[in-house]
Amino acid sequence: MIDDKMIADFASFINEGAASWAEYEFKAVVCGIDVGRDFCRLMLAASVIKSSLTLTVAEGILSSTAWSCFKTDTSLVSDILELYMFFGSPQYARDMPQDNIRRMAMVLTASVDVDSLELPQLDAAKMYTLLDAVERRFPLLLVKYYAANAKTIHSRDEKLAVWIKRRLSVRAEKSEIFRKIYESMTVEFVSNHLASAVFMK
């Protein structure tokens, strides 16, 4: 479980930096932090504040067993979208709940006041770097997330819906299972009265 001490210990070695995901895992173990779900979520949150961590976290998603706990859990996708797509909204900042990821972000920016916390603007390139890693490691997660949140995705970022469909269409060319999922998703787009032209390949 993430608590204030874990966040403080985590922030101290994050600020020191490291060359690779494996080195961050090693530093965590030395600090007595379990390299599991909470550690991965904290690293993801830290990547919003420290841009240099984005590629490191993507490397971890692709290669480390620590991320295996998310193989059927769409909360990994929602964490990425929440942090990168909605974190920079001033309204979102005012309404921001005091959960663990945001408390850690405030520690990393030496801020304890939500209203004064300078939030980053959406960096689509970083967001898609992480989503790419998730899709390559756990290809069904984005499909599952989309199926449960299609209306929200379309209302907030139509480009994301297009990106998910394009990735799925590539997999559909090589996999019968993904071809069926792709066909089903395409029918759902139409049935929900979404602009079908947007989803043309």
C-alpha positions in Angstrom: 0.0 0.0 0.0 1.2 3.5 -0.9 1.7 5.8 2.1 3.4 9.1 2.7 6.7 7.5 3.7 6.8 5.3 0.5 6.1 8.4 -1.5 8.9 10.4 0.2 11.3 7.5 -0.2 10.3 7.1 -3.8 10.7 10.8 -4.6 14.2 10.8 -3.1 15.6 8.2 -5.5 13.6 9.5 -8.5 15.2 12.9 -8.0 18.6 11.1 -8.1 17.9 9.7 -11.5 18.9 6.4 -13.1 19.9 5.1 -16.5 17.3 2.4 -17.0 14.2 0.8 -15.7 16.2 -2.0 -14.1 18.3 0.5 -12.2 15.1 2.2 -10.8 13.9 -1.3 -9.7 17.2 -1.9 -8.0 17.0 1.5 -6.2 13.5 0.7 -5.1 14.6 -2.6 -3.5 17.5 -0.9 -1.7 15.0 1.7 -0.3 12.7 -1.2 0.9 10.0 -0.5 -1.7 8.3 -3.5 -3.2 8.6 -3.5 -7.0 5.0 -4.2 -7.7 1.7 -2.5 -8.7 2.2 0.6 -6.5 5.7 1.1 -7.6 4.6 1.0 -11.3 1.8 3.5 -10.7 4.2 5.9 -8.9 6.7 5.6 -11.8 3.9 6.4 -14.2 2.9 9.4 -12.3 6.5 10.6 -12.0 6.8 10.5 -15.8 4.3 13.3 -16.0 6.5 15.5 -13.9 9.9 14.3 -15.2 9.8 14.0 -19.0 13.0 11.9 -19.0 11.1 9.1 -17.3 8.6 8.5 -20.2 10.9 6.3 -22.2 12.2 4.5 -19.1 8.6 3.7 -18.0 7.8 2.5 -21.5 10.9 0.3 -21.4 9.6 -1.1 -18.1 6.1 -1.8 -19.4 7.7 -3.8 -22.3 10.3 -5.7 -20.4 9.7 -6.0 -16.7 7.7 -8.7 -14.9 6.6 -5.9 -12.4 4.0 -4.8 -14.9 2.5 -8.2 -15.4 0.0 -7.4 -12.7 -1.8 -5.2 -15.2 -2.1 -7.8 -18.0 -5.9 -7.9 -17.6 -6.4 -4.7 -15.7 -7.5 -1.7 -17.7 -6.6 0.7 -14.8 -3.2 0.9 -16.4 -4.8 2.5 -19.5 -7.0 4.8 -17.4 -4.0 5.9 -15.3 -2.1 6.9 -18.5 -5.1 8.8 -19.9 -6.0 10.4 -16.6 -2.5 11.6 -16.0 -1.6 12.7 -19.6 -5.0 13.8 -21.0 -6.8 15.3 -18.1 -4.1 16.1 -15.5 -3.3 19.5 -17.1 -6.8 20.9 -17.0 -7.2 23.8 -14.6 -10.7 22.6 -13.7 -9.4 19.1 -13.1 -6.7 20.5 -10.9 -9.3 22.3 -8.7 -11.3 19.2 -8.4 -8.3 16.9 -8.1 -8.9 14.2 -5.4 -6.0 13.7 -3.0 -5.2 10.2 -4.1 -1.7 8.6 -3.9 -0.6 9.4 -7.5 -1.3 13.1 -7.1 0.2 13.3 -3.7 3.4 11.8 -5.1 3.4 14.3 -8.0 3.1 17.1 -5.5 6.1 15.8 -3.5 8.1 15.7 -6.7 7.3 19.3 -7.5 7.8 20.4 -3.9 4.2 21.6 -3.7 1.5 20.7 -1.1 -1.1 23.2 -2.4 -3.2 21.8 -5.2 -4.3 25.2 -6.4 -0.7 26.4 -6.8 0.6 23.1 -8.4 1.9 23.9 -11.9 0.5 21.1 -13.9 2.0 20.0 -17.3 0.1 20.5 -20.5 -1.0 17.5 -22.4 2.0 15.9 -24.1 0.4 13.7 -26.7 3.7 12.2 -27.9 4.5 11.0 -24.3 1.0 9.7 -23.8 1.1 7.7 -27.1 4.6 6.4 -26.3 3.2 4.8 -23.1 0.0 3.6 -24.8 2.2 2.0 -27.6 4.1 0.1 -25.0 0.9 -1.1 -23.3 -0.6 -2.2 -26.7 2.5 -4.1 -27.6 2.8 -5.9 -24.3 -0.9 -6.3 -23.5 -2.8 -5.9 -26.8 -6.2 -6.6 -25.4 -6.1 -3.9 -22.7 -6.8 -1.0 -25.0 -9.7 -2.9 -26.6 -11.2 -3.7 -23.2 -10.8 -0.1 -22.1 -12.3 1.3 -25.3 -15.3 -1.1 -25.0 -16.1 0.1 -21.5 -15.4 3.8 -22.2 -16.2 4.5 -25.9 -18.5 7.5 -25.3 -16.0 9.1 -22.9 -13.1 8.7 -25.3 -15.0 10.2 -28.2 -16.2 13.1 -26.1 -12.7 13.9 -24.9 -10.3 12.9 -27.7 -11.5 11.6 -31.0 -7.9 11.1 -32.1 -7.4 8.5 -29.4 -10.4 6.5 -30.7 -8.9 6.6 -34.2 -5.5 5.5 -32.9 -7.0 2.5 -31.1 -8.9 1.4 -34.1 -5.9 1.7 -36.4 -3.8 -0.4 -34.0 -6.5 -3.0 -33.9 -6.8 -3.1 -37.7 -3.1 -3.9 -38.0 -3.5 -6.9 -35.5 -6.7 -8.0 -37.4 -4.6 -8.6 -40.5 -2.6 -11.3 -38.7 -5.0 -12.7 -36.1 -8.5 -14.2 -36.5 -9.4 -13.3 -33.0 -8.4 -9.6 -33.5 -10.2 -9.6 -36.9 -13.4 -10.6 -35.1 -12.9 -8.0 -32.5 -12.2 -5.4 -35.1 -15.3 -6.2 -37.0 -17.4 -6.1 -33.9 -15.9 -2.8 -32.9 -16.6 -1.3 -36.3 -20.3 -2.4 -36.1 -20.5 -0.8 -32.6 -19.1 2.5 -34.0 -22.0 2.6 -36.5 -24.6 1.5 -33.9 -23.6 4.3 -31.6 -24.1 6.8 -34.4 -20.4 7.8 -34.4 -19.1 9.5 -37.5 -18.1 6.5 -39.6 -15.9 8.5 -41.9 -13.6 9.3 -39.0 -12.8 5.6 -38.6 -12.1 4.8 -42.3 -8.6 3.4 -42.6 
